[in-house]
Amino acid sequence: MRTIACLSLSGGQGKTTAALLLGRTLALNSSKVLVIDADPQANLTFYLGHQVAPDEPTLLEVMQREVDAVHGIYPLRYANLFLIPADNALNKVQDYLATSGMGAVVLRRRLEPVVNLFEYCIIDSPPQRTQICLSVVGAADFILIPVEASTKGVNSLLRSLELVEELRDIGAFSGQVLGVLPFRDRWFGRSQAKESRDAIEAMRQMAGDIPVLPSILESEQYKRAIRQGQTLSEMGLADLQYPFEKIIAQLDARR
């Protein structure tokens, strides 16, 4: 199982959009995919149409080792796609991770029993530097950093890269940064907005050898795809689907 964490240390950077549409694309390509909602806001759980029942194990119970990971996994209405859900109770795991002495590796350890059940695992990380976020990075083989094509996005990229390097330095992360994914890249006809152009150029300079991937454009079609439970290709929008095909190509190149 190859684990990809969608990480960005600000809200509204496109993490959930990237996690959901990448997971759906991989599943549509016949890969068996586990998606994990590690954000207490639980937007990924909501957008995937899963409602957490009162007695239903979630990521909280999996991370606290109250249930094995396999008992926290639920099939979705999409073929090949499975979910470990979250709800706002996930915040309770912060103290557990902080006092465990091994918080950054907890999630990786909890997922070990299911690594042979899936080809890919995609994790939607919280948008803050929390114990949950550290554990998500520690579980990842690859980091995908979605960031808005704006000054706020550039700042989020800087802080996200700093976090990855800190965890790499202490041995909690040994994977690769798969790429930077610009989000809400604004165009007016054939002309790119200056703010988007300047932000993406700053991302390239900051990223160094890390690829800056094709942008997710500012388009209502992404929201429509999420609402309708479709990929962009299923909607006949191959041009908007291209960033996710490029991400998959990056994964294939790193086999």
One Martini backbone bead per residue (centre of mass of N, CA, C, O) as a GRO file, in nm:
protein
  255
    1MET     BB    1   0.095   0.037   0.024
    2ARG     BB    2   0.038   0.370  -0.083
    3THR     BB    3   0.099   0.675   0.093
    4ILE     BB    4  -0.101   0.979   0.075
    5ALA     BB    5  -0.057   1.310   0.180
    6CYS     BB    6  -0.263   1.590   0.240
    7LEU     BB    7  -0.081   1.898   0.275
    8SER     BB    8  -0.182   2.203   0.463
    9LEU     BB    9  -0.126   2.506   0.674
   10SER     BB   10  -0.424   2.581   0.563
   11GLY     BB   11  -0.714   2.692   0.480
   12GLY     BB   12  -0.841   2.649   0.155
   13GLN     BB   13  -0.614   2.459  -0.031
   14GLY     BB   14  -0.741   2.161  -0.142
   15LYS     BB   15  -0.722   1.886   0.010
   16THR     BB   16  -1.002   1.752  -0.017
   17THR     BB   17  -1.025   1.769  -0.320
   18ALA     BB   18  -0.770   1.603  -0.381
   19ALA     BB   19  -0.837   1.346  -0.223
   20LEU     BB   20  -1.105   1.277  -0.359
   21LEU     BB   21  -1.024   1.286  -0.669
   22LEU     BB   22  -0.788   1.091  -0.649
   23GLY     BB   23  -0.941   0.851  -0.534
   24ARG     BB   24  -1.149   0.828  -0.764
   25THR     BB   25  -0.947   0.788  -0.995
   26LEU     BB   26  -0.806   0.533  -0.894
   27ALA     BB   27  -1.067   0.362  -0.870
   28LEU     BB   28  -1.149   0.391  -1.172
   29ASN     BB   29  -0.857   0.241  -1.239
   30SER     BB   30  -0.878  -0.028  -1.037
   31SER     BB   31  -0.797   0.068  -0.764
   32LYS     BB   32  -0.745   0.004  -0.430
   33VAL     BB   33  -0.894   0.242  -0.197
   34LEU     BB   34  -0.789   0.432   0.085
   35VAL     BB   35  -0.959   0.667   0.285
   36ILE     BB   36  -0.861   0.936   0.516
   37ASP     BB   37  -1.007   1.117   0.782
   38ALA     BB   38  -0.792   1.364   0.965
   39ASP     BB   39  -1.029   1.578   0.999
   40PRO     BB   40  -1.247   1.708   1.232
   41GLN     BB   41  -1.440   1.836   1.012
   42ALA     BB   42  -1.525   1.599   0.801
   43ASN     BB   43  -1.551   1.658   0.486
   44LEU     BB   44  -1.484   1.392   0.346
   45THR     BB   45  -1.708   1.226   0.471
   46PHE     BB   46  -1.938   1.400   0.360
   47TYR     BB   47  -1.866   1.395   0.046
   48LEU     BB   48  -1.888   1.063   0.053
   49GLY     BB   49  -2.169   0.994   0.214
   50HIS     BB   50  -2.091   0.954   0.522
   51GLN     BB   51  -2.252   0.838   0.819
   52VAL     BB   52  -2.197   0.857   1.150
   53ALA     BB   53  -2.254   0.645   1.388
   54PRO     BB   54  -2.263   0.630   1.729
   55ASP     BB   55  -2.123   0.312   1.719
   56GLU     BB   56  -1.895   0.401   1.517
   57PRO     BB   57  -1.598   0.357   1.410
   58THR     BB   58  -1.312   0.559   1.388
   59LEU     BB   59  -1.014   0.708   1.384
   60LEU     BB   60  -1.002   0.735   1.685
   61GLU     BB   61  -1.018   0.427   1.758
   62VAL     BB   62  -0.777   0.344   1.589
   63MET     BB   63  -0.555   0.526   1.723
   64GLN     BB   64  -0.637   0.416   2.027
   65ARG     BB   65  -0.680   0.097   1.997
   66GLU     BB   66  -0.991  -0.003   2.015
   67VAL     BB   67  -0.946  -0.080   1.713
   68ASP     BB   68  -0.899  -0.218   1.434
   69ALA     BB   69  -0.865  -0.099   1.124
   70VAL     BB   70  -1.070  -0.292   0.980
   71HIS     BB   71  -1.317  -0.179   1.175
   72GLY     BB   72  -1.284   0.134   1.034
   73ILE     BB   73  -1.388   0.023   0.756
   74TYR     BB   74  -1.575   0.155   0.468
   75PRO     BB   75  -1.785   0.126   0.228
   76LEU     BB   76  -1.876   0.264  -0.076
   77ARG     BB   77  -2.052   0.361  -0.368
   78TYR     BB   78  -1.770   0.310  -0.476
   79ALA     BB   79  -1.563   0.147  -0.651
   80ASN     BB   80  -1.266   0.072  -0.466
   81LEU     BB   81  -1.383   0.249  -0.215
   82PHE     BB   82  -1.257   0.349   0.111
   83LEU     BB   83  -1.330   0.431   0.471
   84ILE     BB   84  -1.195   0.641   0.727
   85PRO     BB   85  -1.357   0.817   0.945
   86ALA     BB   86  -1.486   1.130   1.074
   87ASP     BB   87  -1.516   1.349   1.356
   88ASN     BB   88  -1.509   1.587   1.608
   89ALA     BB   89  -1.383   1.369   1.813
   90LEU     BB   90  -1.085   1.359   1.708
   91ASN     BB   91  -0.959   1.569   1.906
   92LYS     BB   92  -0.912   1.357   2.144
   93VAL     BB   93  -0.627   1.243   2.026
   94GLN     BB   94  -0.413   1.451   2.109
   95ASP     BB   95  -0.332   1.351   2.393
   96TYR     BB   96  -0.253   1.068   2.315
   97LEU     BB   97  -0.021   1.151   2.124
   98ALA     BB   98   0.141   1.333   2.326
   99THR     BB   99   0.171   1.074   2.549
  100SER     BB  100   0.294   0.821   2.381
  101GLY     BB  101   0.598   0.888   2.247
  102MET     BB  102   0.474   0.820   1.918
  103GLY     BB  103   0.284   1.008   1.743
  104ALA     BB  104   0.422   1.009   1.443
  105VAL     BB  105   0.368   0.666   1.428
  106VAL     BB  106   0.080   0.567   1.487
  107LEU     BB  107  -0.064   0.545   1.211
  108ARG     BB  108   0.130   0.353   1.079
  109ARG     BB  109   0.085   0.123   1.281
  110ARG     BB  110  -0.229   0.093   1.243
  111LEU     BB  111  -0.196   0.018   0.920
  112GLU     BB  112  -0.037  -0.252   0.895
  113PRO     BB  113  -0.284  -0.469   0.870
  114VAL     BB  114  -0.374  -0.319   0.563
  115VAL     BB  115  -0.144  -0.310   0.336
  116ASN     BB  116  -0.263  -0.573   0.161
  117LEU     BB  117  -0.563  -0.446   0.076
  118PHE     BB  118  -0.412  -0.201  -0.069
  119GLU     BB  119  -0.269   0.027  -0.299
  120TYR     BB  120  -0.406   0.286  -0.164
  121CYS     BB  121  -0.350   0.580   0.050
  122ILE     BB  122  -0.556   0.860   0.150
  123ILE     BB  123  -0.484   1.166   0.333
  124ASP     BB  124  -0.662   1.402   0.524
  125SER     BB  125  -0.537   1.676   0.660
  126PRO     BB  126  -0.501   1.903   0.878
  127PRO     BB  127  -0.461   2.277   0.881
  128GLN     BB  128  -0.270   2.202   1.127
  129ARG     BB  129  -0.022   2.191   1.377
  130THR     BB  130  -0.065   1.877   1.491
  131GLN     BB  131  -0.067   1.564   1.606
  132ILE     BB  132  -0.219   1.457   1.365
  133CYS     BB  133  -0.040   1.573   1.145
  134LEU     BB  134   0.220   1.426   1.230
  135SER     BB  135   0.099   1.139   1.188
  136VAL     BB  136   0.040   1.166   0.888
  137VAL     BB  137   0.329   1.214   0.792
  138GLY     BB  138   0.443   0.949   0.928
  139ALA     BB  139   0.252   0.762   0.725
  140ALA     BB  140   0.400   0.863   0.471
  141ASP     BB  141   0.537   0.828   0.143
  142PHE     BB  142   0.365   1.079   0.043
  143ILE     BB  143   0.353   1.431  -0.047
  144LEU     BB  144   0.078   1.651  -0.094
  145ILE     BB  145   0.068   2.012  -0.187
  146PRO     BB  146  -0.192   2.207  -0.153
  147VAL     BB  147  -0.218   2.545  -0.302
  148GLU     BB  148  -0.299   2.848  -0.324
  149ALA     BB  149  -0.297   3.105  -0.576
  150SER     BB  150  -0.138   3.277  -0.329
  151THR     BB  151  -0.003   3.420  -0.061
  152LYS     BB  152  -0.122   3.215   0.136
  153GLY     BB  153  -0.013   2.966  -0.017
  154VAL     BB  154   0.288   3.026   0.010
  155ASN     BB  155   0.289   3.015   0.319
  156SER     BB  156   0.187   2.723   0.340
  157LEU     BB  157   0.423   2.595   0.193
  158LEU     BB  158   0.647   2.679   0.380
  159ARG     BB  159   0.532   2.535   0.639
  160SER     BB  160   0.512   2.252   0.517
  161LEU     BB  161   0.813   2.211   0.447
  162GLU     BB  162   0.919   2.251   0.733
  163LEU     BB  163   0.773   2.009   0.859
  164VAL     BB  164   0.891   1.787   0.685
  165GLU     BB  165   1.190   1.842   0.765
  166GLU     BB  166   1.163   1.798   1.066
  167LEU     BB  167   1.067   1.498   1.041
  168ARG     BB  168   1.312   1.402   0.884
  169ASP     BB  169   1.535   1.473   1.097
  170ILE     BB  170   1.388   1.262   1.320
  171GLY     BB  171   1.267   1.007   1.141
  172ALA     BB  172   0.938   1.032   1.078
  173PHE     BB  173   1.028   1.097   0.771
  174SER     BB  174   1.107   0.901   0.445
  175GLY     BB  175   0.989   1.029   0.207
  176GLN     BB  176   0.808   1.209  -0.047
  177VAL     BB  177   0.758   1.487  -0.245
  178LEU     BB  178   0.544   1.486  -0.505
  179GLY     BB  179   0.400   1.783  -0.485
  180VAL     BB  180   0.271   2.086  -0.609
  181LEU     BB  181  -0.079   2.210  -0.588
  182PRO     BB  182  -0.240   2.430  -0.746
  183PHE     BB  183  -0.511   2.646  -0.632
  184ARG     BB  184  -0.715   2.854  -0.778
  185ASP     BB  185  -0.649   2.922  -1.072
  186ARG     BB  186  -0.669   3.229  -1.236
  187TRP     BB  187  -0.874   3.299  -1.526
  188PHE     BB  188  -0.915   3.516  -1.829
  189GLY     BB  189  -0.942   3.317  -2.042
  190ARG     BB  190  -0.603   3.345  -2.161
  191SER     BB  191  -0.561   3.495  -1.878
  192GLN     BB  192  -0.364   3.523  -1.610
  193ALA     BB  193  -0.358   3.606  -1.306
  194LYS     BB  194  -0.124   3.774  -1.136
  195GLU     BB  195  -0.145   3.635  -0.862
  196SER     BB  196  -0.112   3.350  -0.970
  197ARG     BB  197   0.153   3.381  -1.122
  198ASP     BB  198   0.325   3.479  -0.881
  199ALA     BB  199   0.269   3.241  -0.689
  200ILE     BB  200   0.378   3.010  -0.871
  201GLU     BB  201   0.662   3.121  -0.895
  202ALA     BB  202   0.721   3.110  -0.590
  203MET     BB  203   0.684   2.806  -0.567
  204ARG     BB  204   0.917   2.721  -0.752
  205GLN     BB  205   1.141   2.851  -0.584
  206MET     BB  206   1.073   2.698  -0.316
  207ALA     BB  207   1.072   2.390  -0.424
  208GLY     BB  208   1.275   2.334  -0.643
  209ASP     BB  209   1.277   1.990  -0.707
  210ILE     BB  210   0.985   2.016  -0.672
  211PRO     BB  211   0.703   1.967  -0.820
  212VAL     BB  212   0.490   2.170  -1.017
  213LEU     BB  213   0.179   2.122  -1.085
  214PRO     BB  214  -0.093   2.124  -1.232
  215SER     BB  215  -0.364   2.310  -1.208
  216ILE     BB  216  -0.635   2.407  -1.018
  217LEU     BB  217  -0.889   2.560  -1.125
  218GLU     BB  218  -1.112   2.811  -1.121
  219SER     BB  219  -1.404   2.603  -1.068
  220GLU     BB  220  -1.730   2.475  -1.047
  221GLN     BB  221  -1.673   2.178  -1.148
  222TYR     BB  222  -1.551   2.063  -0.889
  223LYS     BB  223  -1.801   2.094  -0.714
  224ARG     BB  224  -1.984   1.926  -0.897
  225ALA     BB  225  -1.828   1.662  -0.877
  226ILE     BB  226  -1.866   1.629  -0.572
  227ARG     BB  227  -2.177   1.638  -0.562
  228GLN     BB  228  -2.202   1.394  -0.791
  229GLY     BB  229  -1.971   1.175  -0.768
  230GLN     BB  230  -1.738   1.266  -0.977
  231THR     BB  231  -1.534   1.286  -1.225
  232LEU     BB  232  -1.415   1.477  -1.474
  233SER     BB  233  -1.417   1.255  -1.692
  234GLU     BB  234  -1.718   1.172  -1.650
  235MET     BB  235  -1.795   1.485  -1.740
  236GLY     BB  236  -1.599   1.562  -1.992
  237LEU     BB  237  -1.323   1.702  -1.828
  238ALA     BB  238  -1.009   1.650  -1.914
  239ASP     BB  239  -0.862   1.918  -1.846
  240LEU     BB  240  -0.939   1.911  -1.533
  241GLN     BB  241  -0.811   1.617  -1.485
  242TYR     BB  242  -0.500   1.641  -1.537
  243PRO     BB  243  -0.370   1.674  -1.250
  244PHE     BB  244  -0.440   1.373  -1.165
  245GLU     BB  245  -0.284   1.232  -1.388
  246LYS     BB  246  -0.009   1.351  -1.302
  247ILE     BB  247   0.005   1.229  -1.022
  248ILE     BB  248  -0.003   0.934  -1.118
  249ALA     BB  249   0.256   0.957  -1.284
  250GLN     BB  250   0.437   1.016  -1.041
  251LEU     BB  251   0.382   0.748  -0.900
  252ASP     BB  252   0.476   0.559  -1.130
  253ALA     BB  253   0.776   0.682  -1.134
  254ARG     BB  254   0.808   0.564  -0.809
  255ARG     BB  255   0.829   0.235  -0.822
   0.00000   0.00000   0.00000
